[in-house]
Amino acid sequence: MKSNHTVLKRSLMACAISAVAMTVSAGENLPTNEEMWRIIQKQQKQILELQNRLEEADVKIEATADAVEQGVGTASPSTSQWAEKSTFGGYGELHYNSLENQLDGGKADKDELDLHRFVLYFGHQFSNDLRFYSELEVEHAISGEGKAGEVEIEQAFIEWDYAEHHRAKGGVFLVPVGIINETHEPDTFYGAERNPVEKNIIPATWWEGGVALTGELAPGLSYDMTATSGLYLDDGEYKIRDGRQKTGKAKADDLAYTGRLKYTGLRGLELGATLQYQTDLLQSEMHSSGASGIDAALYEVHADYKTGPFAIRALYANWNIDEALDLTKTGASEQTGWYVEPSYRITPRLGVFARFSEWDNQAADSNDTEYQQVDIGLNYWLHDNVVLKFDYQDQDAPAGKDEYDGFNLGIGWSY
């Protein structure tokens, strides 16, 4: 643009000189020096006026170009920066269960095809030390009145690195306990369904609203401390799993406090130990049975070890609950379980496993209330994050309780 203006200015100067020459040649008498000077000054004034107009036009054109670039670019760079600082992901799993109830006169057999979970992750990095993370889940495909499914916000929290190797977070997050509660994508564990001990005793998946501190005490040694909403057992309920409030207008008269230590200092090894204390599982209410003021403590330890193609997982969990809960259900003041799960990768894509599980939600009862289950099966990974699953389960239930044997198929993915 500027080079064109320079050419134009030179052209104007040439025109001015030509005009002077034409004026001189057109006259009958030659102009005096004073007249010549006035003509030149007049032409110079016109040239300066044209030059100023061109410069003003140049400034306006450049300003317009900048505005256009900024208009397009404000959305573009801004959108680009937002995309670079935001993350999106998710996972899902489809299950087919073919289970036969061994109890005569018990519940019906299970032959079901179920989109058990469909989960979307959303996150955003506000700065190097401040971020947001969330997890939206749909269970059993369809939610609504009379439908089998639910729509749940499983996580939604802000995390802040307040010091090197130490973080704080607030919002809704997964309780730091067990092996699969925080890492439960289907490509990370064996079996179509999650193991029954962590499901019925811990109870995974378990999330609460509150605040937490997380960090490293030494290389390979980390800690978690949380203060959150707690479980709530409604009148007549006694199983820990039934007490999950899922942070939906959760009763918070009595909070829960959790502490965990985790060691990962050796390659392939994770050792963890969690202690949680809750002041009242009834959230300051009284059951019709007369039970009230029921405090509860959870102890959990686990080991997860991988070396080459071999891996093994083992976990033990125990709830020590005020004996007042026995007024609601005999033996419910102790709820405990454990499992051990060896596995072997035959090839990088194909792995086999076996698992023995034992759990009891009425362990303080002198009668037999214990469940046992043996699972054997295989996983075949089509991709590191896409897995096909098959397993067979053989369950041993207490007398008079539903007992399901059969097989499960699954396909899972995460991204």
N, C-alpha and C positions, 0 to 999 in steps of 0.2 A: 504493500500500500504506500509506504513512504517513498519508494523509488519512483512510483508513478507520479507522486506529487512533485518530486524534484524535476522530473521531465516536464511536468505541466508548468512549473514555475519558470523553467528555462524558456519554454514556449511563449509564456506571457511576456517575458523580458524581450524576446526576439520580436514579438508583435509590437511591443511598445517602441522599440527602436525603429521598426519599420514604419510605425505610425508617425514618428518624428520625421523620418526621412520623407515620407509622403507629404507631410505638412510643409516641409521645406521646399520640396520640388513643385508642389502645387501653387505656391505663392509666386506673384509677379516679381516681388522684391525679396531679397534674402532677409531673414529676420535678424534683428540686432542680437548682440550677445545676451542682453537682458531678456528679450523675448524668448530666445532659445533656452535660457535657464529656467524661465517660468514654465515652458512646455515640458521640459525634462522633469521639473518638480511635480507638475500635475500628473504626468504619467507614472512617476515613482509612487505618488500617493495612491493612485488606482491599483498599482501592483501590490502595494502593502495591504490595501483593503482586501484584494482578492486572496493574498497570502494568508491573512488572518482568518478569512472565511474557510479556506481550505484546512487550516490547522484546527479550527473549531469542528469542522466536519470530520476530520481525522479522529479527534478526541471522542466525538459521539459514536463513530463507527466502532472504535476500539472498546468503548464502554459497553456498547450493545453486544459486541462479540463476547466480552467478559461475562456479561449478564447471562447470555445464552449458555456459555460454557458452565457457569456456576449453576444455572437452573438445571441443566442436564446432569452435571457432575454432583450437585448436592444430593440428589436422589441416588445417583450411581455410587460415588464413593461411600456415602452414608450407608446405603443398602449393603454394599460390599463389606464395610467394616462390621455392620451388624451380623452379616452372615458368617464372617470370619470369627466373631466372638460368640456365636451361638452354636449349639450342638443339638442334633436330633438323632434319635435311635429308637430301639424297641425290641420286643421279643414276643413270641407267641407259641402256643402248643395245642395240637389237636390230639385227642385221645379216643381210643376205642377200648372199652372195658367189657370183657365177657367173663362174668364172675357168677358162680353158683353158690347159693346159700345152703350150707350144710345142716342148718337147723330146721327140723321138721316144724311146719307151722309158723316159721319166721317170716321176715320180710321177703319180698319177691327177689328173684335173681336179678343181676345187673347186666343188661346188654345195652350199652349206651355208646353213642358217638357224640363227642362233646368238644366244642372249641373252648377248652377249659380257660385259657387266658389269651388276651390280646392287649399288649402293653405298649405305650408310647412314652419315650423319654424326651424331655425338653430341658435344655440348660443354657445359661448365658454367663459369659465372663465379663463382669463390669470393669474390673481392673486386674492387675496381676495378683492381688491379694483378696479379691472379693468376687464371689460367684453365686449363681442360683442353679438349683437342680430340682427337677420334678419328674414324677412318674404317674401317668394316668392309665388305669387298668379297667378293662371290661371283662367280667367273668361270665362264662357260659353263654356268650354271644348276644343274648337278648335280656334287657332289664326292663323293669316296669311292674305294675301291679299284676300279680298272678304269674309272673315270669320267673324263670330259674336264675337269671343272671343279676349282676350288680355292676354299677359304675363306681369306681373308687379312685380317690386321690391317695396313692400309696406313699408318695413322698412329695414334699414341696418345702424346701428350706433354703436359707441363705447361709453360706459358709464364708468365714473370714479368717485369713491367716494373720493372726494378731502378733505372732512372733515366729522366728525361724523354727520350723519343725513342730509348730503348735497351732491348732485351729479351733475356732469356736463356730457353732452353728445354732440356728434357731428356726423353728418351723415344725414340719411333720417329717419324720425320718424313721428308718428301720432301727429297731432296738439292737444294740451290739451284743448278740448272743448266738451261740451255735455255729454250725458250718454253713447252712443254706439260707439262713434268714436274710443275710445281706447280699449273698451271691446265689441267686436261684434261677438264673437263665437256664433253659432246658439243655443247652449244649454243654453245661458245666457239671452235670451229675448223671448218674446211672439210674435207670428205671423210668417208666413212663410217668408214674406218680411220685411225688416227694415222699421221703421215708416217713413211716407212721410215728416214729418217736418224736422227731422234731415237729411234726404236725400236731400231735395230740398232747404233748407235754410242754414244749417250749412256749408258745405254740406258733410256729412259722406258717404263713408269713405274718409278722407281727410288727406293727408300726404305731407310734404314739406322737403326740405333739409336745414340744418342750424345748429345752436348750441342752447343749452338749459341749464338752471339751474333749479334743482328740489331739494326740501328739506322740512324739517319740522320746522315750527316756534315755535310750542308747541305741546304737545301730542294731536293728532287728528286734527291738523291744518297744512296743507301743502300748498306749493306754487309751481308754474311753471312760468318760464320766458323764452321766446324764441325769437330769431331773425332768420327769415327764408326767403326763396323765397316766393313770394306771388302769388295771383291769377292773371290771365291774360285773359281779355275779348277781343277776336279778333274782328275785324271789323264786326259790326252787332249783336254781342252777348250781352246779358244783364243778363241772369240768372247766379247766383253765381255758381251753380254746373258746368256750362260750362267753368268756369274759372280755374278749377283745371289743373295744368300743369304736375303733377305726377313726377316731378323732371327729366323729360326727356328733356335735353337741355333747361331747364326752363329759360325763360327771367327773369333776376334779376336786371334790372335797378333800380327798386324800391322794397325794401324789406318790409316784414310784421313783426310786433312786437306783441307778445301775452303775456298776463299775466293772471294767474288763481289762485284763492284761493279755497281750498276744505276743508270742515269740515267733519270728520268722528268720532268725539269724543263720540258719543252715539251709542250703539249697534244697528245695522240694519239701521242706518241713514247715508246718504250722501247728503251734500249740496254743490253746486258748483256755482261759478260765474266766467265768462271769459270775458275779454275785448281784442279785437284785433284791431290794427290800421294799415292800409296799405296806403302808400303815393300815389299810382297811380295804379288803376286796369288795365290801358291800357299800363303799363310799358313804359311810356314816348313816346308812339305813339299817333297819331291822327287818329280818325275814319273818314270815309268818310262823316259822318253826321256833322263833325266839333267838336265832343266831344274830349276833351283832359284834361290831368291833373286831373283825377277823384280819389279823396281820398275816403276811405271807413272805417267805424268803425263798428265792430260787438259787440253786447252786448248779452250775454247768461247767463241765470240762470236756475238751475234745482234742483229738490229734488227727492231722491230715498229712500223709507223707507219700511222696512220689519219688521213685528212683528208677530211671529207665522206663521199661514198659509196665513195671509193677507199681501199684498204689494201694493204700489202705486207709480207711477212715474208721474212727471209733469215737463214740460220744456217750456221755452219761449226764443225765439231768434229773434233778430232784426238787420238788416243791415241799417245803416244810411249812404247814399252815396251822393256824390256831384251831384247836380241837372243837371250837364252836361250830365249824363247818360240818362236823359229823352229825349235827342236829338236822342238817339238810339232807345229807347222804352219808350213810355209814362208811367210814374208812376214807372219806374224801380229804381228811386233814393231811394225808401224804399222797403225792402223785409223782410217780417216778418212771424212768425208762432209760434204756441204753440200746446201742446197736454197734455192730462191727461189720465192715464192708470191704473185703479185698477185691481188687480188680486187676485185669491184665490186658494190655494192648497187644493183640496177636499181630496186627499190622498197624501202621499209623492211622488207619481209618476204622479198624474193627477192634472193639474191646468187649470183654466179657466180665461179668461180676457175679458175686453172691453176697447176700446180706441176711444177717440174723438180727431180728428186732424183738424187743420185749418191752411192754409198757403197761402201766396200771394207774388208773385214775381213782382207785379206791384202795391204795396200797396199805392203809392202816386197818383195813378190815381183815378179820381172821379167816374169812371164807376166801375161796379162790376167785379172784377178780382180775387175774392177769391175762393179757393177750400176748401171744407169740406169733411171729410171722417169718417165714423163710421166702426170700425172693432170689431167683436166678434169672439171668437174661443177658442181653447184648445190646450194645449201641453201635450203629454204623454211621460214621460222619461222612456225608456227601461233600461237606466243606467244613472248615474249622468251626463254622457257626451254624451249620445245618445238620441235624442228626435224625436218624431213624431209630426207633427203640422197640424192643420186644422183651417182655419179662413174664415169668410165671410165678404166682404167689400161692403159698400154702399157709393158711391161717389156722391158728388154734385158739379158740375163744373160750371164756369161762362157760360153765354149764348154763344152758338156757339163754345164751346170747347168740346173736347173728354171727355167722362164721363164713367168710367168703373165700373160696378157692377158685382159681382160673387164671386167665392170661390178660395182659394189657398190651396194646400197641400205641405207639405215639410217633408224631413227627414234631420237631421243635426247631426254632430258629431264633437268632438274635442278630442285631446289626447296630 
